[in-house]
């Protein structure tokens, strides 16, 4: 955990060491009266990023009376995520519609500056960062940094903030936080911590079960099933590795969803998924190996051509300015597959169709 108050923005070092509750209190006091606040999610935000932003907004509103704008880049593509935003009445604004100069404070949740997975312009001042992904650098110029690599969800961190500050959690907020932890850890089956489990169990009785059911079981279009067909049809199995390329997709979240789905193939331990969306190749990796560090692995795979990050068993990345034509897609798929073999130190084999 990296939880600190940095000078010189507002020197509070004389107040340390601080308990977590005291530290959060000082963070809130620093925010008080500073002006308009922006809370930035990562691109194509998932439930964890959305719920964390909602919780931070709620905390600031209750404790200081200041509202905040929640922003994101990309699209909210996955049907479950769109249903979550709709049913829980969450207001999110595309960053392209905002004038960033009007914000006195910029917060980032479930992402970090220079992570490559958010649309905050380079050089934009950032004041608060709350995340559970490994940091790529030491952010000494940011007032508040709380990065907890051992947590399964950023939503858990925000849940603890609310508890520490004795802020009541209404049904909609509880439902969003619970669903975030549920989806991020796959019902406490993947990369969860004791803190995630405690939050999960405390939030469940506060949540709306009918809304949860409706979020988890949204209706989908025929294109959704067509994408599954594409993934299954072109997936290649290289021993314990499976690689699939969706080519052009209308929803970038499908790459991660299909990676989770195809990891169930018997004998497969690693999955690399690809999909082209709006000029960017979206990458998603999954593994059953609890010892592998996919976040570091995928950074090596895209070195020199893209950006990436993640945890032990899940990771994602982006390769920008890639053409959607077949030759470019095949070349990139071949390059990443070869790098994956080398980094995992696996014997190269000829790919076989999944079906």
Secondary structure, 3 states (H helix, E strand, C coil): CEEEECCCCCCCHHHCCCCHHHHHHHHHHHHCCCCCEEEECCCCCCHHHHHHHHHHHHHHHHHHCCCEEEEECCCCCCHHHHHHHHHCCCCCEEHHHCCHHHCCEEEEECCCCCCCCCCCCCCCCCCEEEECCCCCCCCCCCCEEEECCCCCCHHHHHHHHHHHCCCCCCHHHHHHHHHHHHHHCCCCCCCCCHHHHHHHHHHHCCCCHHHHHHHHCCCCCHHHHHHHHHHHHHCEEECCEEEEEEEECCCCHHHHHHHHHHCCCCCCCEEEEEEEECCEEEEEEEECCCCCCHHHHHHHHCCCCCEEEECCCEEEEEEECCCCCHHHHHHHHHHHHHHHHHHHCCCCCCCEECC
